[in-house]
Amino acid sequence: MLGPFLGYLWCFARCFLRAPSGRQRFNVLGALDAITHEIVTVTNESYINAASVCELLHRLAQQAGTPAITVVMDNARYQRCAAVQQVAKDLDIEILYLPTYSPNLNLIERYWKFVKKQCLYSKYYPNFDPFKSAIEDCLSTSWIESKPELDSLLTLNFQSFGNLKS
């Protein structure tokens, strides 16, 4: 969303931040390759819905070239609907749904945090076009230009608690 994102702020005096006017949104739905850290995105300026997810699945199937694709998704309603499940079945894509309230298990959430830090925190964009361009540039070049940082951030090491019974 076009608006101010604070990076860090601590002061005794009141600070005023410049912020653009308007309520324009730039939505990005993405899939991150867990090994290469390449990203496939679907963007729009309206809403993310089941059609957007289906479009992303088609792009993934087209780009992957291999028959075995597993997509990890959270529990958003538009990701669990019958249309998305049918498209995934038609494209031979396995969908793995994460437990509710577990964004730390989804690598793409870590990537979104990185993107916000790179191009939104403590930055002023006078209008929507440079805001949108900054995000698009970050998405298209980050996995090449920031590879060491992303390799550290997007590690596949997760803590597992096994079968916990009381």
ZATI-947103 format. One record per residue (C-alpha): x, y, z; residue in three letters; residue number from 1. Coordinates in steps of 0.1 Angstrom, whole numbers, padded with zeros to 4 digits. Layout:
BEGIN
{c1: X | c2: Y | c3: Z | sedo: ALA | lumfi: NUM}
...
This chain:
BEGIN
{c1: 0000 | c2: 0000 | c3: 0000 | sedo: MET | lumfi: 1}
{c1: 0013 | c2: 0034 | c3: -0009 | sedo: LEU | lumfi: 2}
{c1: 0021 | c2: 0051 | c3: 0024 | sedo: GLY | lumfi: 3}
{c1: 0049 | c2: 0056 | c3: 0049 | sedo: PRO | lumfi: 4}
{c1: 0068 | c2: 0027 | c3: 0064 | sedo: PHE | lumfi: 5}
{c1: 0089 | c2: 0036 | c3: 0094 | sedo: LEU | lumfi: 6}
{c1: 0124 | c2: 0021 | c3: 0095 | sedo: GLY | lumfi: 7}
{c1: 0136 | c2: 0032 | c3: 0129 | sedo: TYR | lumfi: 8}
{c1: 0124 | c2: 0061 | c3: 0150 | sedo: LEU | lumfi: 9}
{c1: 0134 | c2: 0073 | c3: 0184 | sedo: TRP | lumfi: 10}
{c1: 0133 | c2: 0109 | c3: 0194 | sedo: CYS | lumfi: 11}
{c1: 0121 | c2: 0134 | c3: 0220 | sedo: PHE | lumfi: 12}
{c1: 0108 | c2: 0158 | c3: 0195 | sedo: ALA | lumfi: 13}
{c1: 0077 | c2: 0153 | c3: 0173 | sedo: ARG | lumfi: 14}
{c1: 0087 | c2: 0142 | c3: 0138 | sedo: CYS | lumfi: 15}
{c1: 0065 | c2: 0147 | c3: 0107 | sedo: PHE | lumfi: 16}
{c1: 0069 | c2: 0123 | c3: 0078 | sedo: LEU | lumfi: 17}
{c1: 0061 | c2: 0132 | c3: 0043 | sedo: ARG | lumfi: 18}
{c1: 0036 | c2: 0108 | c3: 0028 | sedo: ALA | lumfi: 19}
{c1: 0019 | c2: 0107 | c3: -0006 | sedo: PRO | lumfi: 20}
{c1: -0018 | c2: 0112 | c3: -0009 | sedo: SER | lumfi: 21}
{c1: -0042 | c2: 0085 | c3: -0022 | sedo: GLY | lumfi: 22}
{c1: -0051 | c2: 0050 | c3: -0014 | sedo: ARG | lumfi: 23}
{c1: -0036 | c2: 0031 | c3: -0043 | sedo: GLN | lumfi: 24}
{c1: -0025 | c2: -0005 | c3: -0038 | sedo: ARG | lumfi: 25}
{c1: 0000 | c2: -0026 | c3: -0056 | sedo: PHE | lumfi: 26}
{c1: -0007 | c2: -0063 | c3: -0048 | sedo: ASN | lumfi: 27}
{c1: 0020 | c2: -0089 | c3: -0053 | sedo: VAL | lumfi: 28}
{c1: 0012 | c2: -0126 | c3: -0051 | sedo: LEU | lumfi: 29}
{c1: 0044 | c2: -0146 | c3: -0053 | sedo: GLY | lumfi: 30}
{c1: 0060 | c2: -0180 | c3: -0052 | sedo: ALA | lumfi: 31}
{c1: 0096 | c2: -0185 | c3: -0041 | sedo: LEU | lumfi: 32}
{c1: 0118 | c2: -0214 | c3: -0052 | sedo: ASP | lumfi: 33}
{c1: 0131 | c2: -0227 | c3: -0019 | sedo: ALA | lumfi: 34}
{c1: 0164 | c2: -0238 | c3: -0035 | sedo: ILE | lumfi: 35}
{c1: 0173 | c2: -0211 | c3: -0061 | sedo: THR | lumfi: 36}
{c1: 0154 | c2: -0182 | c3: -0045 | sedo: HIS | lumfi: 37}
{c1: 0139 | c2: -0172 | c3: -0078 | sedo: GLU | lumfi: 38}
{c1: 0105 | c2: -0156 | c3: -0075 | sedo: ILE | lumfi: 39}
{c1: 0075 | c2: -0159 | c3: -0098 | sedo: VAL | lumfi: 40}
{c1: 0049 | c2: -0132 | c3: -0093 | sedo: THR | lumfi: 41}
{c1: 0014 | c2: -0121 | c3: -0102 | sedo: VAL | lumfi: 42}
{c1: 0008 | c2: -0084 | c3: -0097 | sedo: THR | lumfi: 43}
{c1: -0023 | c2: -0061 | c3: -0099 | sedo: ASN | lumfi: 44}
{c1: -0037 | c2: -0029 | c3: -0086 | sedo: GLU | lumfi: 45}
{c1: -0071 | c2: -0043 | c3: -0076 | sedo: SER | lumfi: 46}
{c1: -0074 | c2: -0074 | c3: -0054 | sedo: TYR | lumfi: 47}
{c1: -0058 | c2: -0108 | c3: -0048 | sedo: ILE | lumfi: 48}
{c1: -0083 | c2: -0135 | c3: -0053 | sedo: ASN | lumfi: 49}
{c1: -0087 | c2: -0171 | c3: -0065 | sedo: ALA | lumfi: 50}
{c1: -0082 | c2: -0160 | c3: -0101 | sedo: ALA | lumfi: 51}
{c1: -0048 | c2: -0145 | c3: -0091 | sedo: SER | lumfi: 52}
{c1: -0038 | c2: -0177 | c3: -0074 | sedo: VAL | lumfi: 53}
{c1: -0048 | c2: -0198 | c3: -0105 | sedo: CYS | lumfi: 54}
{c1: -0028 | c2: -0174 | c3: -0127 | sedo: GLU | lumfi: 55}
{c1: 0002 | c2: -0180 | c3: -0104 | sedo: LEU | lumfi: 56}
{c1: -0002 | c2: -0217 | c3: -0106 | sedo: LEU | lumfi: 57}
{c1: -0003 | c2: -0216 | c3: -0144 | sedo: HIS | lumfi: 58}
{c1: 0029 | c2: -0195 | c3: -0144 | sedo: ARG | lumfi: 59}
{c1: 0046 | c2: -0220 | c3: -0120 | sedo: LEU | lumfi: 60}
{c1: 0037 | c2: -0250 | c3: -0142 | sedo: ALA | lumfi: 61}
{c1: 0049 | c2: -0232 | c3: -0173 | sedo: GLN | lumfi: 62}
{c1: 0082 | c2: -0221 | c3: -0158 | sedo: GLN | lumfi: 63}
{c1: 0090 | c2: -0253 | c3: -0138 | sedo: ALA | lumfi: 64}
{c1: 0092 | c2: -0278 | c3: -0166 | sedo: GLY | lumfi: 65}
{c1: 0092 | c2: -0307 | c3: -0141 | sedo: THR | lumfi: 66}
{c1: 0060 | c2: -0326 | c3: -0133 | sedo: PRO | lumfi: 67}
{c1: 0066 | c2: -0325 | c3: -0095 | sedo: ALA | lumfi: 68}
{c1: 0057 | c2: -0292 | c3: -0080 | sedo: ILE | lumfi: 69}
{c1: 0047 | c2: -0286 | c3: -0044 | sedo: THR | lumfi: 70}
{c1: 0034 | c2: -0252 | c3: -0035 | sedo: VAL | lumfi: 71}
{c1: 0032 | c2: -0242 | c3: 0002 | sedo: VAL | lumfi: 72}
{c1: 0003 | c2: -0219 | c3: 0010 | sedo: MET | lumfi: 73}
{c1: -0012 | c2: -0204 | c3: 0040 | sedo: ASP | lumfi: 74}
{c1: -0049 | c2: -0207 | c3: 0049 | sedo: ASN | lumfi: 75}
{c1: -0063 | c2: -0178 | c3: 0031 | sedo: ALA | lumfi: 76}
{c1: -0099 | c2: -0185 | c3: 0019 | sedo: ARG | lumfi: 77}
{c1: -0091 | c2: -0176 | c3: -0018 | sedo: TYR | lumfi: 78}
{c1: -0062 | c2: -0202 | c3: -0017 | sedo: GLN | lumfi: 79}
{c1: -0083 | c2: -0230 | c3: -0004 | sedo: ARG | lumfi: 80}
{c1: -0113 | c2: -0227 | c3: -0027 | sedo: CYS | lumfi: 81}
{c1: -0125 | c2: -0254 | c3: -0051 | sedo: ALA | lumfi: 82}
{c1: -0113 | c2: -0234 | c3: -0082 | sedo: ALA | lumfi: 83}
{c1: -0077 | c2: -0233 | c3: -0070 | sedo: VAL | lumfi: 84}
{c1: -0077 | c2: -0269 | c3: -0060 | sedo: GLN | lumfi: 85}
{c1: -0091 | c2: -0279 | c3: -0094 | sedo: GLN | lumfi: 86}
{c1: -0065 | c2: -0259 | c3: -0113 | sedo: VAL | lumfi: 87}
{c1: -0038 | c2: -0274 | c3: -0091 | sedo: ALA | lumfi: 88}
{c1: -0051 | c2: -0309 | c3: -0098 | sedo: LYS | lumfi: 89}
{c1: -0053 | c2: -0302 | c3: -0136 | sedo: ASP | lumfi: 90}
{c1: -0017 | c2: -0289 | c3: -0136 | sedo: LEU | lumfi: 91}
{c1: -0005 | c2: -0318 | c3: -0113 | sedo: ASP | lumfi: 92}
{c1: 0006 | c2: -0294 | c3: -0086 | sedo: ILE | lumfi: 93}
{c1: 0005 | c2: -0305 | c3: -0050 | sedo: GLU | lumfi: 94}
{c1: -0006 | c2: -0279 | c3: -0025 | sedo: ILE | lumfi: 95}
{c1: 0006 | c2: -0280 | c3: 0011 | sedo: LEU | lumfi: 96}
{c1: -0014 | c2: -0258 | c3: 0034 | sedo: TYR | lumfi: 97}
{c1: 0004 | c2: -0245 | c3: 0065 | sedo: LEU | lumfi: 98}
{c1: -0011 | c2: -0245 | c3: 0099 | sedo: PRO | lumfi: 99}
{c1: -0030 | c2: -0213 | c3: 0109 | sedo: THR | lumfi: 100}
{c1: -0010 | c2: -0185 | c3: 0123 | sedo: TYR | lumfi: 101}
{c1: 0024 | c2: -0198 | c3: 0112 | sedo: SER | lumfi: 102}
{c1: 0039 | c2: -0173 | c3: 0088 | sedo: PRO | lumfi: 103}
{c1: 0074 | c2: -0181 | c3: 0101 | sedo: ASN | lumfi: 104}
{c1: 0071 | c2: -0215 | c3: 0083 | sedo: LEU | lumfi: 105}
{c1: 0065 | c2: -0198 | c3: 0050 | sedo: ASN | lumfi: 106}
{c1: 0097 | c2: -0187 | c3: 0032 | sedo: LEU | lumfi: 107}
{c1: 0078 | c2: -0161 | c3: 0011 | sedo: ILE | lumfi: 108}
{c1: 0069 | c2: -0142 | c3: 0043 | sedo: GLU | lumfi: 109}
{c1: 0106 | c2: -0138 | c3: 0050 | sedo: ARG | lumfi: 110}
{c1: 0111 | c2: -0126 | c3: 0015 | sedo: TYR | lumfi: 111}
{c1: 0083 | c2: -0100 | c3: 0018 | sedo: TRP | lumfi: 112}
{c1: 0100 | c2: -0087 | c3: 0049 | sedo: LYS | lumfi: 113}
{c1: 0132 | c2: -0083 | c3: 0029 | sedo: PHE | lumfi: 114}
{c1: 0114 | c2: -0065 | c3: 0001 | sedo: VAL | lumfi: 115}
{c1: 0098 | c2: -0041 | c3: 0025 | sedo: LYS | lumfi: 116}
{c1: 0131 | c2: -0034 | c3: 0041 | sedo: LYS | lumfi: 117}
{c1: 0149 | c2: -0028 | c3: 0008 | sedo: GLN | lumfi: 118}
{c1: 0124 | c2: -0005 | c3: -0009 | sedo: CYS | lumfi: 119}
{c1: 0098 | c2: 0007 | c3: 0015 | sedo: LEU | lumfi: 120}
{c1: 0112 | c2: 0014 | c3: 0050 | sedo: TYR | lumfi: 121}
{c1: 0122 | c2: 0050 | c3: 0055 | sedo: SER | lumfi: 122}
{c1: 0116 | c2: 0059 | c3: 0019 | sedo: LYS | lumfi: 123}
{c1: 0094 | c2: 0086 | c3: 0004 | sedo: TYR | lumfi: 124}
{c1: 0078 | c2: 0081 | c3: -0030 | sedo: TYR | lumfi: 125}
{c1: 0060 | c2: 0113 | c3: -0042 | sedo: PRO | lumfi: 126}
{c1: 0034 | c2: 0093 | c3: -0062 | sedo: ASN | lumfi: 127}
{c1: 0023 | c2: 0057 | c3: -0071 | sedo: PHE | lumfi: 128}
{c1: 0046 | c2: 0052 | c3: -0102 | sedo: ASP | lumfi: 129}
{c1: 0080 | c2: 0053 | c3: -0084 | sedo: PRO | lumfi: 130}
{c1: 0065 | c2: 0033 | c3: -0055 | sedo: PHE | lumfi: 131}
{c1: 0054 | c2: 0006 | c3: -0079 | sedo: LYS | lumfi: 132}
{c1: 0087 | c2: 0007 | c3: -0099 | sedo: SER | lumfi: 133}
{c1: 0108 | c2: 0003 | c3: -0067 | sedo: ALA | lumfi: 134}
{c1: 0089 | c2: -0028 | c3: -0058 | sedo: ILE | lumfi: 135}
{c1: 0091 | c2: -0043 | c3: -0093 | sedo: GLU | lumfi: 136}
{c1: 0128 | c2: -0036 | c3: -0095 | sedo: ASP | lumfi: 137}
{c1: 0134 | c2: -0052 | c3: -0061 | sedo: CYS | lumfi: 138}
{c1: 0114 | c2: -0083 | c3: -0071 | sedo: LEU | lumfi: 139}
{c1: 0132 | c2: -0087 | c3: -0104 | sedo: SER | lumfi: 140}
{c1: 0168 | c2: -0082 | c3: -0092 | sedo: THR | lumfi: 141}
{c1: 0170 | c2: -0091 | c3: -0055 | sedo: SER | lumfi: 142}
{c1: 0176 | c2: -0128 | c3: -0060 | sedo: TRP | lumfi: 143}
{c1: 0207 | c2: -0119 | c3: -0081 | sedo: ILE | lumfi: 144}
{c1: 0220 | c2: -0088 | c3: -0064 | sedo: GLU | lumfi: 145}
{c1: 0213 | c2: -0098 | c3: -0028 | sedo: SER | lumfi: 146}
{c1: 0220 | c2: -0135 | c3: -0031 | sedo: LYS | lumfi: 147}
{c1: 0242 | c2: -0138 | c3: 0000 | sedo: PRO | lumfi: 148}
{c1: 0217 | c2: -0120 | c3: 0022 | sedo: GLU | lumfi: 149}
{c1: 0188 | c2: -0140 | c3: 0008 | sedo: LEU | lumfi: 150}
{c1: 0207 | c2: -0173 | c3: 0012 | sedo: ASP | lumfi: 151}
{c1: 0211 | c2: -0165 | c3: 0049 | sedo: SER | lumfi: 152}
{c1: 0175 | c2: -0153 | c3: 0053 | sedo: LEU | lumfi: 153}
{c1: 0157 | c2: -0180 | c3: 0034 | sedo: LEU | lumfi: 154}
{c1: 0174 | c2: -0210 | c3: 0050 | sedo: THR | lumfi: 155}
{c1: 0155 | c2: -0243 | c3: 0051 | sedo: LEU | lumfi: 156}
{c1: 0163 | c2: -0249 | c3: 0088 | sedo: ASN | lumfi: 157}
{c1: 0131 | c2: -0251 | c3: 0108 | sedo: PHE | lumfi: 158}
{c1: 0127 | c2: -0262 | c3: 0144 | sedo: GLN | lumfi: 159}
{c1: 0106 | c2: -0293 | c3: 0147 | sedo: SER | lumfi: 160}
{c1: 0090 | c2: -0304 | c3: 0180 | sedo: PHE | lumfi: 161}
{c1: 0079 | c2: -0339 | c3: 0168 | sedo: GLY | lumfi: 162}
{c1: 0049 | c2: -0355 | c3: 0184 | sedo: ASN | lumfi: 163}
{c1: 0041 | c2: -0336 | c3: 0216 | sedo: LEU | lumfi: 164}
{c1: 0017 | c2: -0354 | c3: 0239 | sedo: LYS | lumfi: 165}
{c1: 0011 | c2: -0344 | c3: 0275 | sedo: SER | lumfi: 166}
